[in-house]
Amino acid sequence: MSRPTIRALAAEAGVSVATVNRVLAGASGVRAPTQALVQDAAARIGFYGLGAITARVAAARPKLRLGALLLQPHRPFYQNVAAALRRAASEQTDAEIDLRIEFLEDISPQSTSERLRALALDCHAICVTSAVHPVVMDAVAQTQAQGVHVFALISQLSATGQVHYVGQDNWKVGRTAAWAFHHICKAPGKVGILLGNPRYRNQEMNEAGFRSYFREHAAGFTLLEPLVTFESSAVAQEMTERLLEQNPDLAGLYISGGGISGVLAALRNVGRPDGLVTVGYDLTEVTRAALLDGTLTLVISHPLDQLARAAIGGMARAVLQADSRAATTTIAPFELFTRENL
């Protein structure tokens, strides 16, 4: 069989022969999506110049250095976030992405602000997961003033739209968690609440939505005062053990923040009260095992690949479309997991 011609490639890609020739020559003026169409078509039909097209497309794409500042590396969730960001960067067609991911072992505001400023010296745009604090917000403002785009990932940094946001509608997340307790608990009772840190806006909105649902639909439940774990598994374990000891009739436990592995350890060590409904966040190996053995009732999870594509794509567009300075908000739908749909 004769090998595919340029005319056959143009027909497969749905473009003109002239456009294919420009891609082969590495000429400027061919849009990135069109280049991608030609490259994909060349791969499908086995075009002899696929290697040259791939090289020309890669050379023509702008080179961007993007940063990600995530929380503690020992937490499986943030390792999963990092892996999703790497996948999204490798799939990006609008630009060649050099992605630099850093983890915050020390999540204090001072450490966060220092690492953000350092990363901004070498990046065109940065996504960051952080608590809201004046020191952090000052670093964000300075970074933006230097022309480096900042995206809040997972947890909002600004309620007034001054910082890009990629994440969930956390008000709805909290109300959905409350709905689960209302409909799964055998009878109204006490519900314990564990927060990682109320300075994380996503956790603050989760709790607000959670309480609003109970006020509106399930006033018979008693919501206990939230306990702050400071995102520490050891603290979360100690607080959970104390909570169970002081409230043997606990009907529900809402884990709205970090330290879930400590909570699960306490539930296994002390023994889960009969009928206790437990709701936590994000599907990892740890929470998956807890769903399977019944320690967790429900997990509300971020769709990480979708969020990562939105973050990487949003940062790339913000840099490439330099005339657009308006902050954007991208909301991804959350996922619900029980032992029955794993």
WOMO-V559476 format. One record per helix or strand of 3 or more residues. SS is the DSSP state (helix for helix, strand for strand). FROM is the first residue (numbers start at 1). TO is the last residue. If there is no record, write none. Layout:
ss | from | to
SS | FROM | TO
SS | FROM | TO
//
This chain:
ss | from | to
helix | 6 | 13
helix | 17 | 25
helix | 32 | 45
helix | 50 | 60
strand | 62 | 70
helix | 76 | 91
strand | 95 | 103
helix | 109 | 120
strand | 125 | 128
helix | 134 | 145
strand | 149 | 153
strand | 164 | 167
helix | 170 | 184
strand | 190 | 195
helix | 201 | 217
helix | 233 | 246
strand | 252 | 256
helix | 260 | 270
strand | 277 | 281
helix | 285 | 292
strand | 298 | 301
helix | 304 | 320
strand | 329 | 331
strand | 335 | 337
helix | 339 | 341
//
